[in-house]
Amino acid sequence: ELALWDRLVDEESPDVFSHLSLARDGGFSEAAELYTGRMRWLTAAGLVSCVVYNIFAVLKLDLSFLIDPKDAVANLGGSEDNINGAFYFSHVFLSKLKSLFGSTSTLEPVCVLG
């Protein structure tokens, strides 16, 4: 490695990838080797479990806001201002939208209805 570095260090734009070539089929002929035996079932089970967990987490949070909004806010970090301040992208987006339409009302990403 050091000999290669010493040889290429003085070149302005060395061609360090000249020995590489791309497979004509994009490597798909070798992809089958990755999913042999139980690996296909393992990756499928991992995907399904992540999807089920995400659905559960979203539904749980949404239902907590519908059932007891004040408790949901408390569980997320304390106060309504705390929760609304945590959505940085939404806050910037809504502020720009508010100024675009000349609105003076407050737009918040999370609205507690209870």
Solvent accessible surface area in square Angstrom, and as a share of the most:
residue,aa,sasa,rsa
1,E,187,0.84
2,L,141,0.70
3,A,81,0.63
4,L,89,0.44
5,W,156,0.55
6,D,96,0.50
7,R,164,0.60
8,L,24,0.12
9,V,71,0.41
10,D,131,0.68
11,E,85,0.38
12,E,179,0.80
13,S,97,0.63
14,P,48,0.30
15,D,101,0.52
16,V,67,0.39
17,F,140,0.58
18,S,81,0.52
19,H,146,0.65
20,L,109,0.54
21,S,106,0.69
22,L,174,0.87
23,A,58,0.45
24,R,248,0.90
25,D,65,0.34
26,G,62,0.60
27,G,28,0.27
28,F,160,0.67
29,S,83,0.53
30,E,116,0.52
31,A,33,0.25
32,A,74,0.57
33,E,123,0.55
34,L,124,0.62
35,Y,105,0.40
36,T,86,0.50
37,G,68,0.65
38,R,210,0.77
39,M,91,0.41
40,R,155,0.56
41,W,193,0.68
42,L,117,0.58
43,T,59,0.34
44,A,44,0.34
45,A,59,0.46
46,G,32,0.31
47,L,118,0.59
48,V,90,0.52
49,S,65,0.42
50,C,79,0.47
51,V,73,0.42
52,V,89,0.51
53,Y,144,0.55
54,N,86,0.44
55,I,98,0.50
56,F,121,0.50
57,A,40,0.31
58,V,90,0.52
59,L,97,0.48
60,K,125,0.53
61,L,76,0.38
62,D,72,0.37
63,L,91,0.45
64,S,36,0.24
65,F,42,0.17
66,L,134,0.67
67,I,140,0.71
68,D,66,0.34
69,P,18,0.12
70,K,134,0.57
71,D,71,0.37
72,A,3,0.02
73,V,9,0.05
74,A,58,0.45
75,N,113,0.58
76,L,79,0.39
77,G,43,0.42
78,G,47,0.45
79,S,54,0.35
80,E,77,0.34
81,D,119,0.62
82,N,87,0.45
83,I,9,0.04
84,N,9,0.05
85,G,39,0.37
86,A,60,0.46
87,F,87,0.36
88,Y,164,0.63
89,F,165,0.69
90,S,36,0.23
91,H,87,0.39
92,V,83,0.48
93,F,111,0.46
94,L,34,0.17
95,S,47,0.30
96,K,136,0.57
97,L,62,0.31
98,K,63,0.27
99,S,83,0.53
100,L,136,0.67
101,F,151,0.63
102,G,58,0.56
103,S,41,0.27
104,T,137,0.80
105,S,65,0.42
106,T,102,0.59
107,L,68,0.34
108,E,57,0.26
109,P,42,0.26
110,V,23,0.13
111,C,88,0.53
112,V,30,0.17
113,L,161,0.80
114,G,70,0.68
